[in-house]
Amino acid sequence: MNSRQRSARYGFALHFAAGATSVVLLAASLLQGVPPFVEYALGAALLVVLILHARMGFALGRLQNELEIMKRLMARAKEPQASPDCGGDEAFAVPAGSLSDIDQQSLHRVRDAIEAGRIELYLQPIVSLPQRKPRFYEAFSRLRDNEGKILKPADYLEAAERANKIGVIDNMILMRCIQALRDERKRAPRLAVFCNLSPATIYDKEFFNQLTDYLENNSDLASGLIFEFTYPAIQTMHPRVLENLNAIAGRGFEFSIDHVQSIDLDWEQLRSRNFRFAKAPANLLLAASRGDEASVSRLMDFRKRLADADLDLIAEKIEFENHMPEILSLGIDYGQGNLFGAARRADFYLGSEAPADDKVAA
């Protein structure tokens, strides 16, 4: 049952309950001999129904906001390809009709999966070190075709880029991921996930403005949603994008940075933008800890700068147990990688285990 059907049924039930309770309460007030406690009970029941009705109004307002964003995205997904002279944000513009039949079939499968709601939330644990207890998860979205098979990004990314639809697809998947997170937090209230924002999303002015407004109106998500950006994307951000990030940060949302290729970055500036986490590949950290005096001094300075800036370091892409002693010797806060758990359906980590073949590469 989709969101519209659920909200419609819930609304009908509340209206029916309110009407029935009001009728009974009115009848009880007109009839003589009705015990006072019955009237009190009916009055309390009506008050509860009205409170639920108010809560439903807030929930439906939020749902309507989400549906409006998705509706606009779907309309953009169905637009013909942009002309070559469109300029601006249309970085992948191609002449209409230039897509092959294979590309069109790939995009049709993606659009069909999104329209049918076949977007599933996958999680990969981020563990505390040295305890190896899951503290956060990185969220991934996976599309399934009408036969239940996962559509790997490699199956449609090139076609999406040629059709100038990569940003629209990324944005729709992001919204579905946020919706799925809200659902999952009903059974795991302390769930906190890292959600990637792609460069295509960041530089989509129309969508990013909508996303900023949405997050400002849904600040309850701030405790469980950490947005992750690549370092190259941060380096090339337009001032208007930074303004949006500041607006989101002002609502309590924190950020993470990955694709870090050096330990000598301006960590203090990142922290001033509300970046709370930094991810660095394990091989980068291991290569920097060669054991000589200069390397040890450089790493100590790196760890001190992160601590002074109140940034937590996550060593990612940890695959082998024999790397752990050296990683632990660096005093790293958190670890992520297949050694601690591959990306799997959310149910695998939060509830009943998913089938073994649902394991996917992060």
Number of C-alpha atoms within 10 A of each C-alpha: 5 8 12 13 10 11 15 12 12 14 17 12 14 17 15 13 16 19 14 13 19 16 12 14 19 14 13 17 13 10 8 8 8 12 9 11 9 12 17 12 12 18 17 13 17 19 14 13 20 16 12 15 18 12 12 16 13 12 13 17 12 15 16 14 16 18 15 13 19 20 14 13 18 17 11 14 20 11 10 12 21 18 12 13 10 11 11 6 13 17 15 17 19 19 14 12 11 11 16 11 10 11 19 16 14 19 21 14 18 23 19 16 20 20 14 13 14 18 23 18 22 25 25 27 24 24 22 17 19 16 8 14 14 18 15 22 24 21 28 23 18 21 23 20 17 12 6 10 11 18 17 13 12 8 14 20 17 15 20 22 15 19 24 21 25 20 25 22 22 18 24 23 22 21 16 21 22 18 14 18 22 18 12 18 15 10 11 13 12 13 18 20 24 23 22 22 16 17 17 19 21 22 17 16 15 9 19 18 15 15 20 18 15 16 19 19 13 12 15 14 19 18 15 19 25 25 19 22 22 17 17 14 17 15 8 10 13 12 9 12 18 14 11 18 20 17 16 23 19 14 18 19 24 23 24 25 23 18 15 16 14 11 17 12 13 10 19 15 11 19 20 11 15 19 25 20 24 24 23 21 20 21 15 15 20 15 10 17 21 12 11 9 9 12 14 15 12 15 18 15 14 16 18 12 17 21 13 12 17 15 21 18 21 24 25 22 18 18 16 11 9 8 13 17 10 12 20 14 10 16 13 17 15 24 30 28 21 16 13 19 17 18 23 26 25 22 15 17 18 14 12 10 13 14 11 9 7 15 15 15 10 15
